[in-house]
Amino acid sequence: MNGTDIFIDTNICVYLLNGDTVLAELLQGQNLYISIITEMELYAYHGYNSSALKF
């Protein structure tokens, strides 16, 4: 990883799915990575929208 690679957790993903524009702006242009556990948690998230979860 380098300065443009960021490993994010479930909370960050949920904030982004809920439309946090400040966070989205901070992460713009970064390479984002999530764990398989985070991916599974997102599928269980009650606000889940199949079109929003494109990995």
ChimeraX attribute file (.defattr): number of C-alpha atoms within 10 A of each C-alpha:
attribute: neighborCount
match mode: 1-to-1
recipient: residues
	/A:1	7
	/A:2	6
	/A:3	7
	/A:4	11
	/A:5	13
	/A:6	14
	/A:7	11
	/A:8	13
	/A:9	15
	/A:10	17
	/A:11	12
	/A:12	14
	/A:13	19
	/A:14	16
	/A:15	14
	/A:16	16
	/A:17	16
	/A:18	10
	/A:19	11
	/A:20	13
	/A:21	11
	/A:22	11
	/A:23	13
	/A:24	15
	/A:25	9
	/A:26	9
	/A:27	15
	/A:28	11
	/A:29	10
	/A:30	11
	/A:31	13
	/A:32	12
	/A:33	13
	/A:34	14
	/A:35	12
	/A:36	9
	/A:37	11
	/A:38	16
	/A:39	16
	/A:40	11
	/A:41	15
	/A:42	19
	/A:43	14
	/A:44	10
	/A:45	12
	/A:46	8
	/A:47	12
	/A:48	13
	/A:49	12
	/A:50	8
	/A:51	6
	/A:52	10
	/A:53	12
	/A:54	6
	/A:55	6
